[in-house]
């Protein structure tokens, strides 16, 4: 479905794309609308092109075919997905579905390749996006293999806290099942992880509302520093520190992985 190019907003341009060339890109793209829950593309099937978010949100995820889901990222306005598949012709390694009414631009592979061949800025943007995708997937592997479920939940809570560290109340907009998919855990494991953090007196759990009781300890726990923490019944929390060659430089963070892509 086509839409008049005059309606294009600056936030519809792919993040980091050369602004002077945005007109050429979007004028050759197709505007699409999806209702809530609609499948936008399927894992393992041919990728129609690059999707650039205009309005709404898109959940990009991978499934094992047995109801186990890992969310890769949540795309919002300006976010895009499918650059790698568009350039090498590989099938989609993820699936995507609309979270609420969603609108996006579909850039067909031939259009993107032609622009990249014509202008080095576009080719450079594609290389940058590929590098970002690799870093994101490396972080995902690290998160799933090196951090426990309670640690991942602690990081998720801190990310949802946003840029206001003093804010103690965090409210999740999604269900516990969807939140668990964001960290690669089952709903049952997510629930147990919340109880663990509550037993350690770092949070008060009334999901979807979480009250942060001890932000400093929660942040240390999210990084794996306090992996030896135990809740002493009726007494103070006992903390044990793992032997590490070097501590992480900062809290876990990967743009677009566990938090929505910024508008």
Secondary structure, DSSP 8 states (H G I E B T S, - for coil): ----GGG--GGGS-TT--GGGHHHHHHTSEEEEE-TT-EEE-TTSB--EEEEEEES-EEEEEE-SSS-EEEEEEE-TT-EE-HHHHHH--B-SSEEEESSSEEEEEEEHHHHHHHHHH-HHHHHHHHHHHHHHHHHHHHHHHHHHHS-HHHHHHHHHHHHHTT-TT--EEE-SS-HHHHHHHTT--HHHHHHHHHHHHHTTSEEEETTEEEES-HHHHHHHHTTTTTT-EE-TTS-EE------SS--SS----TTTSS----
